[in-house]
Amino acid sequence: MPTTRDEILEAALQLSEADRLVIASEFLETLPKDLPGLAMADPGLMAELERRSGDLEGSIPWEQLRDSLRDTP
């Protein structure tokens, strides 16, 4: 059973896209409700996601971003 953050992430990445989406949503729901912009129901977050999904110019591939995040302590 995975126990470290990297092991858990690696195991989660083996799941289907639908399962990863469910887990991501469930994680967001565990965060404090008074933090603006972190709940999926937050209209500001949804507007930002829509904006970003329509603007791919200058975007960074997920693999590159993920690797840079792994290098961050």
RONU-49377 format. One record per atom (N, C-alpha, C): atom name; residue in one letter; x negated, y, z negated. Coordinates in Angstrom, 3 decimals. Layout:
N
('CA' 'a' (X Y Z)) ...
% end
This chain:
73
('N' 'm' (-0.846 -1.180 0.000)) ('CA' 'm' (0.000 0.000 0.000)) ('C' 'm' (-0.891 1.242 0.000)) ('N' 'p' (-0.614 2.199 0.894)) ('CA' 'p' (-1.437 3.413 0.953)) ('C' 'p' (-1.309 4.229 -0.333)) ('N' 't' (-2.441 4.802 -0.763)) ('CA' 't' (-2.408 5.595 -1.995)) ('C' 't' (-2.985 6.993 -1.830)) ('N' 't' (-3.858 7.209 -0.858)) ('CA' 't' (-4.407 8.545 -0.668)) ('C' 't' (-3.583 9.306 0.359)) ('N' 'r' (-3.740 10.620 0.379)) ('CA' 'r' (-3.016 11.460 1.333)) ('C' 'r' (-3.276 11.006 2.759)) ('N' 'd' (-4.529 10.755 3.100)) ('CA' 'd' (-4.865 10.334 4.463)) ('C' 'd' (-4.262 8.975 4.796)) ('N' 'e' (-4.267 8.055 3.839)) ('CA' 'e' (-3.683 6.735 4.081)) ('C' 'e' (-2.174 6.831 4.273)) ('N' 'i' (-1.537 7.660 3.454)) ('CA' 'i' (-0.091 7.848 3.569)) ('C' 'i' (0.248 8.475 4.913)) ('N' 'l' (-0.507 9.499 5.307)) ('CA' 'l' (-0.275 10.138 6.591)) ('C' 'l' (-0.463 9.149 7.733)) ('N' 'e' (-1.525 8.388 7.692)) ('CA' 'e' (-1.784 7.411 8.751)) ('C' 'e' (-0.652 6.391 8.835)) ('N' 'a' (-0.167 5.922 7.705)) ('CA' 'a' (0.957 4.977 7.693)) ('C' 'a' (2.217 5.637 8.247)) ('N' 'a' (2.463 6.887 7.852)) ('CA' 'a' (3.660 7.594 8.319)) ('C' 'a' (3.613 7.814 9.826)) ('N' 'l' (2.435 8.052 10.364)) ('CA' 'l' (2.304 8.291 11.798)) ('C' 'l' (2.595 7.040 12.623)) ('N' 'q' (2.618 5.883 11.986)) ('CA' 'q' (2.953 4.643 12.680)) ('C' 'q' (4.465 4.473 12.829)) ('N' 'l' (5.244 5.287 12.112)) ('CA' 'l' (6.702 5.203 12.182)) ('C' 'l' (7.214 5.820 13.474)) ('N' 's' (8.448 5.530 13.792)) ('CA' 's' (9.068 6.117 14.980)) ('C' 's' (9.230 7.625 14.790)) ('N' 'e' (9.414 8.325 15.887)) ('CA' 'e' (9.616 9.771 15.813)) ('C' 'e' (10.833 10.107 14.959)) ('N' 'a' (11.907 9.347 15.101)) ('CA' 'a' (13.122 9.601 14.320)) ('C' 'a' (12.858 9.424 12.827)) ('N' 'd' (12.124 8.378 12.457)) ('CA' 'd' (11.816 8.158 11.042)) ('C' 'd' (10.907 9.262 10.493)) ('N' 'r' (9.939 9.716 11.307)) ('CA' 'r' (9.061 10.805 10.854)) ('C' 'r' (9.854 12.086 10.638)) ('N' 'l' (10.826 12.339 11.501)) ('CA' 'l' (11.666 13.524 11.353)) ('C' 'l' (12.482 13.453 10.061)) ('N' 'v' (13.020 12.295 9.758)) ('CA' 'v' (13.784 12.114 8.522)) ('C' 'v' (12.888 12.360 7.313)) ('N' 'i' (11.703 11.787 7.329)) ('CA' 'i' (10.781 11.964 6.204)) ('C' 'i' (10.389 13.429 6.055)) ('N' 'a' (10.092 14.094 7.167)) ('CA' 'a' (9.727 15.515 7.100)) ('C' 'a' (10.867 16.335 6.492)) ('N' 's' (12.078 16.062 6.911)) ('CA' 's' (13.233 16.777 6.367)) ('C' 's' (13.398 16.501 4.888)) ('N' 'e' (13.221 15.249 4.492)) ('CA' 'e' (13.352 14.896 3.080)) ('C' 'e' (12.260 15.554 2.239)) ('N' 'f' (11.046 15.657 2.766)) ('CA' 'f' (9.989 16.356 2.044)) ('C' 'f' (10.330 17.829 1.861)) ('N' 'l' (10.838 18.462 2.914)) ('CA' 'l' (11.223 19.869 2.812)) ('C' 'l' (12.284 20.069 1.741)) ('N' 'e' (13.186 19.125 1.615)) ('CA' 'e' (14.247 19.235 0.618)) ('C' 'e' (13.720 19.127 -0.807)) ('N' 't' (12.518 18.591 -0.997)) ('CA' 't' (11.957 18.460 -2.345)) ('C' 't' (11.295 19.743 -2.823)) ('N' 'l' (11.104 20.699 -1.922)) ('CA' 'l' (10.464 21.959 -2.298)) ('C' 'l' (11.462 22.865 -3.003)) ('N' 'p' (10.959 23.775 -3.839)) ('CA' 'p' (11.859 24.692 -4.535)) ('C' 'p' (12.736 25.465 -3.551)) ('N' 'k' (13.987 25.623 -3.912)) ('CA' 'k' (14.957 26.281 -3.026)) ('C' 'k' (14.721 27.791 -2.915)) ('N' 'd' (13.976 28.376 -3.855)) ('CA' 'd' (13.790 29.828 -3.831)) ('C' 'd' (12.576 30.273 -3.018)) ('N' 'l' (11.929 29.345 -2.328)) ('CA' 'l' (10.813 29.715 -1.456)) ('C' 'l' (11.379 30.026 -0.077)) ('N' 'p' (11.309 31.282 0.348)) ('CA' 'p' (11.913 31.646 1.640)) ('C' 'p' (11.188 30.982 2.810)) ('N' 'g' (11.971 30.565 3.790)) ('CA' 'g' (11.415 30.046 5.020)) ('C' 'g' (11.018 28.594 5.003)) ('N' 'l' (11.274 27.881 3.907)) ('CA' 'l' (10.847 26.499 3.848)) ('C' 'l' (11.978 25.486 3.966)) ('N' 'a' (13.195 25.905 3.807)) ('CA' 'a' (14.323 24.979 3.922)) ('C' 'a' (14.809 24.943 5.360)) ('N' 'm' (15.149 23.769 5.844)) ('CA' 'm' (15.632 23.648 7.217)) ('C' 'm' (16.895 24.467 7.439)) ('N' 'a' (17.645 24.730 6.370)) ('CA' 'a' (18.876 25.515 6.498)) ('C' 'a' (18.596 27.013 6.567)) ('N' 'd' (17.357 27.420 6.344)) ('CA' 'd' (16.991 28.833 6.363)) ('C' 'd' (17.077 29.346 7.804)) ('N' 'p' (17.951 30.330 8.068)) ('CA' 'p' (18.104 30.826 9.443)) ('C' 'p' (16.805 31.402 10.007)) ('N' 'g' (15.984 31.979 9.155)) ('CA' 'g' (14.708 32.518 9.619)) ('C' 'g' (13.777 31.437 10.129)) ('N' 'l' (13.763 30.308 9.439)) ('CA' 'l' (12.930 29.189 9.870)) ('C' 'l' (13.432 28.650 11.204)) ('N' 'm' (14.730 28.475 11.313)) ('CA' 'm' (15.285 27.952 12.553)) ('C' 'm' (15.010 28.905 13.726)) ('N' 'a' (15.120 30.207 13.485)) ('CA' 'a' (14.835 31.183 14.539)) ('C' 'a' (13.369 31.101 14.958)) ('N' 'e' (12.474 30.951 13.986)) ('CA' 'e' (11.047 30.854 14.292)) ('C' 'e' (10.740 29.569 15.062)) ('N' 'l' (11.354 28.457 14.674)) ('CA' 'l' (11.149 27.208 15.404)) ('C' 'l' (11.629 27.320 16.844)) ('N' 'e' (12.770 27.959 17.037)) ('CA' 'e' (13.288 28.175 18.393)) ('C' 'e' (12.338 29.045 19.203)) ('N' 'r' (11.836 30.115 18.579)) ('CA' 'r' (10.913 31.018 19.269)) ('C' 'r' (9.653 30.270 19.689)) ('N' 'r' (9.106 29.498 18.761)) ('CA' 'r' (7.864 28.786 19.054)) ('C' 'r' (8.063 27.689 20.094)) ('N' 's' (9.207 27.035 20.077)) ('CA' 's' (9.423 25.961 21.045)) ('C' 's' (9.525 26.511 22.463)) ('N' 'g' (9.894 27.779 22.614)) ('CA' 'g' (9.995 28.386 23.929)) ('C' 'g' (8.728 29.074 24.381)) ('N' 'd' (7.718 29.175 23.508)) ('CA' 'd' (6.491 29.901 23.814)) ('C' 'd' (5.299 28.973 23.624)) ('N' 'l' (4.934 28.257 24.684)) ('CA' 'l' (3.852 27.290 24.575)) ('C' 'l' (2.507 27.854 25.012)) ('N' 'e' (2.500 29.073 25.559)) ('CA' 'e' (1.247 29.670 25.993)) ('C' 'e' (0.346 29.907 24.786)) ('N' 'g' (-0.873 29.443 24.880)) ('CA' 'g' (-1.819 29.611 23.789)) ('C' 'g' (-1.623 28.627 22.654)) ('N' 's' (-0.756 27.648 22.862)) ('CA' 's' (-0.517 26.671 21.800)) ('C' 's' (-1.709 25.718 21.683)) ('N' 'i' (-1.824 25.111 20.525)) ('CA' 'i' (-2.895 24.164 20.248)) ('C' 'i' (-2.288 22.759 20.224)) ('N' 'p' (-2.888 21.811 20.905)) ('CA' 'p' (-2.361 20.444 20.853)) ('C' 'p' (-2.352 19.925 19.412)) ('N' 'w' (-1.313 19.160 19.063)) ('CA' 'w' (-1.153 18.652 17.703)) ('C' 'w' (-2.402 17.909 17.230)) ('N' 'e' (-3.002 17.098 18.076)) ('CA' 'e' (-4.167 16.324 17.681)) ('C' 'e' (-5.302 17.242 17.220)) ('N' 'q' (-5.503 18.347 17.922)) ('CA' 'q' (-6.554 19.293 17.563)) ('C' 'q' (-6.231 19.981 16.239)) ('N' 'l' (-4.992 20.407 16.063)) ('CA' 'l' (-4.588 21.044 14.812)) ('C' 'l' (-4.703 20.064 13.659)) ('N' 'r' (-4.223 18.843 13.853)) ('CA' 'r' (-4.288 17.825 12.802)) ('C' 'r' (-5.726 17.591 12.368)) ('N' 'd' (-6.635 17.457 13.339)) ('CA' 'd' (-8.031 17.228 13.009)) ('C' 'd' (-8.633 18.390 12.227)) ('N' 's' (-8.246 19.626 12.592)) ('CA' 's' (-8.777 20.778 11.852)) ('C' 's' (-8.212 20.829 10.439)) ('N' 'l' (-6.964 20.382 10.257)) ('CA' 'l' (-6.370 20.347 8.918)) ('C' 'l' (-7.018 19.280 8.050)) ('N' 'r' (-7.395 18.187 8.654)) ('CA' 'r' (-8.060 17.124 7.895)) ('C' 'r' (-9.418 17.579 7.377)) ('N' 'd' (-10.041 18.505 8.071)) ('CA' 'd' (-11.335 19.028 7.655)) ('C' 'd' (-11.214 20.042 6.526)) ('N' 't' (-9.967 20.488 6.242)) ('CA' 't' (-9.727 21.467 5.187)) ('C' 't' (-9.548 20.747 3.860)) ('N' 'p' (-10.292 21.172 2.820)) ('CA' 'p' (-10.153 20.483 1.515)) ('C' 'p' (-8.784 20.674 0.907)) 
% end
